Amino acid sequence: MFRLRAVCPFWRVFPFRPFSCEPLIIQMNKCTNEEQVFDLIARNKAALSEKQVGCAFNALWQLQKQKTTSLKDIEGVRNHPHFLSLHNLTISKVKLMDDDTLVNVLYITQQFAVEAHDPLVEALVTEAWTRLERFDFNVLSKFSTCLVDQHLNLSPLMGEIADIVNRNLEAIQDLRSLSVLMVSISSLISQHFQEQLVKKAEVLFDTINHCDINIARRIVQFLRNVNCSYYPLLERCNKVFLSNMSHLDLDSISKIFGLYQCLQFHSFEFITMAKERLTEMIPLFDHPASFAKLFVALGPIAGPKEKKQLESTILLMSEELTSQQVLAVVGAMKEMESKNSHLNKKIASILHKHLDKYKPIELLKIIQASVFLHFRSKEFFVKLRELLLSYLKISVMPSEISILVHAICMLPNPRLNEAVIARVEEVLPCCDLTELSVFVTSVLRWIQYEHVYSDGLPGKQLKLLQKLDHYGCQRLQQSNSLDLLRKELKVLKGDWFSESLLEETFAALQRLMNEINGTNVAEIASFISRTNYLSTLLLDRIASVVVQEIEKIHPFAIFGVILPFSTLNYDPPQREEFFGTCMQRLNSYLGILDPLVLVFLGFSLATVEYFPEDLLKAIFNIKFLARLDSQLEILPSSLSTRIQFRLMELNRAVCLECPEFQIPWFHDHFCQQHYNRDIGSVDGAQQQIYKLLAEVLGGINYVKASVLTSYYHTVDFECILDKRKKPLPYVSHNTTLGKLPEMSWESNTQIVGSRLPPGAERIALEFLDSKAFCTNIPHLKGKSAMKKRHLEILGYRVVQVCNTCTSAETLTVHIFAFIMKVPELPL
């Protein structure tokens, strides 16, 4: 008893440290601020185990995560004296750590912005590299994220991770880990490996909790990284976002918008719900960084009232914006088609201050926005040109040089000096079709400028164009993979392409057409529709693939498949089976597709005289039209107008060609507004033909110019012949040459031909330019063919003439001979 009492004071003065480390870990986890953690580290640093070291890092990071952005103090924690002690101690514990602790410590050091060349980070990465093969997939995915943060996406180490994933893909059953790995290794994978990863993600998607937004976002990120618009996965990810919209914050919505834009994936439901959610956030953000992000996300889809509020607020905050924030803001202003002159001027001045900080691709974006928004500062454009030329002197990458040249040629003075031309010529052998096309567009703009402002012949520009033609043809002739070729063709456009490379392009496509399959057919079809080149071999192949492999073609891609047949007015041999198969694939998606897609789809099918009743019922109902009106409010004005015209044209086609569907004509008011603006005086060439036709037919009372028919088709010239083919005068036709008669704006749906004398017929004279025909052969395109059908239904005999005759007199003689059915000279 006495002996025990004697020992007790010793226990109180020198307490023994417990053998278990658990109490210290529990204490760390109970800490409510960083100082408490640092105090525990200071008092126990001599005896900290590797597990306690890992716990200390974790405790510090968890405390930071609980704070709002404005309250976080990453730098303060990193520079704390005891953080340095923990840092130095950890280096000696690296080899003793288990796999999970090792990678977690690496991850947390990066969250505290410890440099990649720091000894601790280097030790952690080196040790992790030696353990790669034994990491489980959760640890491996976290380690891959750390490498991405260090910009080691293309490193041999990331290559080893990609190989491990490739060898063990069948064993991975956790989509969270797989989605992280997919994003990390996306820069290193082959086309075949990419397809395997997509299929695996699709299989595992049903295993996840559909509240897990991050997995869905990472899958979309992966698809964007590999530039693959795989609709089945995109659709499923989109459903996750829609069902969790109330949990999406500003950052998440902004990222999803950006990813969708890159993938050209359109979801009307997502935009509508995101718009509502973002609008609710307007009063919540008063910090420039946060409000700039809100402006960029909401501005392009906001209504007039919200746009005005956003513009006025960002104007007040503009001086506090960073270089990257103001770059994002000006891009959003371009999408918003901003007409706020005060904001435009202010943003231009702020951009001017930051111009030295931007990369070439960012300077191009600035020029595109500034030209669109009509920035007028001469000094601004002078400095831009100086910066672009300075970048051009040191740039060696063909893609970057093409961006710089393109940017220079968008400036008010697009001249390219000898040094620039030399830089372009140096990289031509290394350029792909996309880069060559950019160079050509730039040179053509330069030639146009010289033509207007200089008397000299563009000799050096023409020589450069010839070299561009040579290398473009060479690349097409050497193409041996359809999938590689279609990626280059995806963004090609412009006069140079259609004039110089079109024949060679279609020769390459026809050579590789056996590679067309269910996964690439939609992209090939969309490209063909842009060229206006009719290749029956390719279109027949496309139709055959669609019929045989329709299950591989997502409904979202069907419109792209149909488009070339509609545009080029071509029926494949298995017409009914082809269009029927497409509609069967679409039927279950009629309520899901974006309203604008349905309108374009309906119009395309109407062009080829295909009118599926289910599709028309889906479009011509009050609910759909209300959805369409909502979408039109958030679209750019040019696209909105185009959609309204397509709906009108579809409405007209259904009324004229399918009256049995009893779909009403409801576009009188729209057409009156449009044609009241656009129908006016005839031009000089029309006046000359009008005068000649009047002389031939017997006077101005025998011919009408710029006639507006029932259902608002326009006809260049109209005359009436009796049953003996003699011209009949119009009873009331008071007009002066070059002016149109007054329009009557009552309902414009009565068939005109019903008011003619017995045996008489109306003649519609249509002058068609080259755009009405296919590029390679004189085959009438879809819209012109549909107009001819409609005019015939309205009672006209239609004469369509390509206006390439040598003179108006010759053209008039030919037309008159055709009308009167007498022999005529060949056109």
Secondary structure, DSSP 8 states (H G I E B T S, - for coil): -HHHHHHHHHHHHS----S-SHHHHHHHHH-SSHHHHHHHHHHHGGG--HHHHHHHHHHHHHHHHTS-GGG--HHHHHTSHHHHHHHHHHHHHGGGS-HHHHHHHHHHHHHTT--TTSHHHHHHHHHHHHTGGG--HHHHHHHHHHHHHTT-TTSHHHHHHHHHHHHTGGG---HHHHHHHHHHHTTT--HHHHHHHHHHHHHHGGGS-TT-HHHHHHHHHHHHHTT---HHHHHHHHHHHHHTGGG--HHHHHHHHHHHHHHT---HHHHHHHHHHHHHHGGG--SHHHHHHHHHHHGGG--HHHHHHHHHHHHHHGGG--HHHHHHHHHHHHHHT---HHHHHHHHHHHHHHGGG--HHHHHHHHHHHHHTT---HHHHHHHHHHHHHHHHH---HHHHHHHHHHHTTSSS----HHHHHHHHHHGGG--HHHHHHHHHHHHHHHHHHHHH--S--HHHHHHHHHHHHHHHHHHHT---HHHHHHHHTT--SHHIIIIIHHHHHHHHHHTGGG--TTTHHHHHHHHHHHT---HHHHHHHHHHHHHSGGGS-GGGHHHHHHHHHHTT---TTHHHHHHHHHHHHGGGTTTS-HHHHHHHHHHHHHTT---HHHHHHHSSHHHHHHHHHHHHHS-HHHHHHHHHHHHHHHHHHHHH-GGG------HHHHHHHHHHH-----HHHHHHHHHHHHHHTSGGG-EEEEE-GGG-EEEEEEEE-TTS-EE--SS----TT-------S---S-GGGGS-TT-EEEEEEEE-GGGB-SSS--B-HHHHHHHHHHHHTTEEEEEEES--S-HHHHHHHHHHHHTT------
